[in-house]
Amino acid sequence: MTTDQPGRPPAPAPTPPVAGLDPGRSKCGLVLAEPGTAQVLQAAILPPDQALALLADWRQGQGLREVVLGDGTGSTTWPEPLRRQGLEPRVVEEHGTTLAARTRYWELRHTPSWRQLLPRGMRLPPRDIDDVVAQLLVERWLGRSLSRCSEAVLRQWPGPAGPRSGRAP
């Protein structure tokens, strides 16, 4: 580390981003998070092959090194493909995250909804929440909450054509 000005302490090295992955057989929730700022930079819900492609893109473009992976459905097939891409899987317990994500979804929302008037036990998010589960996995691993600057969730990668390969991993 170097300082730009004499007498000032060196600036801290930037913290590499961390990805969260809620693996599933037909769709996976993903988030890219910046631990230093406690912000989710991007969120996605994608088929497994597109999820793997997006993680590879985050590794190349964002310097991603670690992927926090839930230990639930389909997780046993993911560590090896992640390692082949130069990513280190960090497995955390996934138990209870789907129910917790229903509540967390409403906490993360920036715009009000009539559903928020319902009792908590009756509130169901109006969309899939696999990305919120992935966020909860990262939060468990980091030991702190993350915020979002956007409600946008990527649903296709890399674009309308998408990869032509089969299912992954």
C-alpha positions in Angstrom: 0.0 0.0 0.0 1.2 3.5 -0.7 0.0 6.9 0.4 -0.8 9.7 -1.9 0.0 12.3 0.7 2.7 12.3 3.4 1.5 11.8 6.9 -1.7 10.0 5.9 -2.1 6.3 6.5 -2.2 4.2 3.4 -5.6 3.6 1.8 -6.9 0.1 2.5 -6.6 -2.4 -0.4 -9.9 -2.8 -2.1 -11.8 -5.9 -1.0 -12.5 -8.3 -3.8 -16.2 -9.0 -4.5 -17.9 -12.2 -3.2 -20.6 -14.0 -5.1 -23.5 -15.9 -3.5 -25.1 -18.9 -5.2 -28.3 -20.6 -4.3 -28.0 -23.6 -6.6 -31.0 -25.3 -8.0 -31.8 -27.8 -10.7 -33.7 -25.5 -13.0 -32.7 -22.0 -11.7 -30.1 -20.5 -9.5 -30.1 -17.3 -7.5 -26.9 -15.2 -7.7 -25.6 -12.0 -6.2 -22.3 -10.2 -6.6 -21.5 -8.4 -3.3 -18.8 -5.9 -2.3 -17.9 -6.8 1.3 -16.1 -3.5 2.0 -19.2 -1.4 1.3 -21.8 -4.1 2.3 -23.5 -3.6 -1.1 -25.0 -6.0 -3.6 -23.7 -4.9 -6.9 -25.8 -7.3 -9.1 -28.5 -9.9 -8.7 -29.6 -12.6 -11.0 -31.9 -15.7 -11.3 -30.6 -17.9 -14.1 -30.6 -21.5 -15.4 -27.5 -23.4 -14.2 -25.5 -23.1 -17.4 -26.1 -19.3 -17.6 -25.3 -19.0 -13.9 -21.9 -20.6 -14.4 -21.2 -18.3 -17.4 -22.1 -15.2 -15.3 -19.8 -16.3 -12.5 -17.0 -16.7 -15.0 -17.7 -13.2 -16.3 -17.6 -11.8 -12.7 -14.3 -13.5 -12.2 -12.8 -11.9 -15.3 -14.4 -8.5 -15.1 -14.8 -8.0 -11.3 -12.0 -10.0 -9.8 -14.3 -12.5 -8.2 -12.4 -15.3 -6.3 -14.9 -16.8 -3.8 -18.4 -18.1 -4.2 -20.6 -18.7 -1.2 -22.7 -21.7 -1.9 -25.7 -23.0 -0.1 -25.6 -26.7 0.9 -29.1 -27.4 -0.3 -30.6 -28.7 -3.5 -28.0 -29.7 -6.1 -25.1 -28.1 -4.3 -22.9 -31.2 -4.4 -22.3 -30.9 -8.1 -21.1 -27.3 -8.0 -17.8 -27.1 -6.2 -15.8 -28.9 -9.0 -17.1 -26.7 -11.9 -16.4 -23.6 -9.8 -12.8 -24.7 -9.0 -12.3 -25.4 -12.8 -13.2 -21.7 -13.4 -10.6 -20.6 -10.8 -13.3 -19.9 -8.1 -13.1 -21.1 -4.5 -16.5 -22.4 -3.2 -17.4 -21.6 0.4 -20.2 -23.8 1.6 -22.6 -22.5 4.2 -25.8 -23.9 5.7 -28.8 -23.1 3.7 -31.5 -24.4 6.1 -34.3 -21.9 6.6 -33.1 -19.4 4.0 -36.2 -19.7 1.7 -38.5 -18.7 4.5 -36.1 -16.0 5.7 -35.9 -14.7 2.1 -39.6 -14.0 2.0 -39.2 -11.5 4.9 -35.9 -10.1 3.6 -37.4 -9.4 0.2 -39.8 -6.9 1.8 -37.0 -5.3 3.8 -34.9 -4.8 0.6 -37.8 -3.3 -1.4 -37.4 0.4 -2.2 -41.0 0.9 -3.3 -44.1 0.2 -1.2 -46.6 -2.5 -2.1 -50.1 -3.2 -1.0 -48.8 -6.6 0.1 -46.9 -5.0 2.9 -50.3 -4.3 4.5 -50.9 -8.0 4.9 -49.8 -9.8 8.1 -46.2 -11.1 7.7 -47.2 -14.8 7.5 -49.5 -14.0 4.5 -47.0 -12.0 2.5 -45.6 -13.8 -0.5 -43.2 -11.9 -2.8 -44.6 -11.4 -6.3 -41.5 -12.9 -8.0 -39.0 -15.7 -7.5 -36.6 -14.9 -4.6 -33.6 -17.1 -5.4 -31.4 -14.1 -5.6 -32.5 -13.0 -2.1 -31.6 -16.5 -0.8 -28.1 -16.1 -2.4 -27.8 -12.7 -0.6 -28.7 -14.3 2.7 -26.0 -17.0 2.2 -23.4 -14.2 1.7 -24.7 -12.4 4.7 -24.4 -15.5 6.8 -20.8 -16.0 5.6 -19.8 -12.4 6.2 -21.7 -12.1 9.4 -23.5 -8.9 8.4 -26.3 -7.5 6.3 -26.0 -6.3 2.8 -28.0 -3.6 1.1 -29.1 -3.1 -2.5 -29.0 0.0 -4.5 -31.3 -1.5 -7.2 -34.2 -3.9 -7.3 -33.1 -5.1 -10.8 -32.7 -8.8 -11.2 -30.9 -10.2 -14.3 -33.0 -13.0 -15.9 -30.9 -13.9 -18.9 -27.1 -14.2 -19.6 -25.3 -13.1 -21.7 -28.1 -11.8 -23.8 -31.1 -12.8 -25.9 -29.1 -15.5 -27.7 -27.7 -17.0 -24.5 -25.2 -19.8 -24.4 -25.8 -22.8 -26.6 -24.2 -25.4 -24.2 -26.1 -28.0 -22.2 -26.9 -27.9 -18.5 -24.2 -27.1 -16.0 -22.6 -28.2 -13.9 
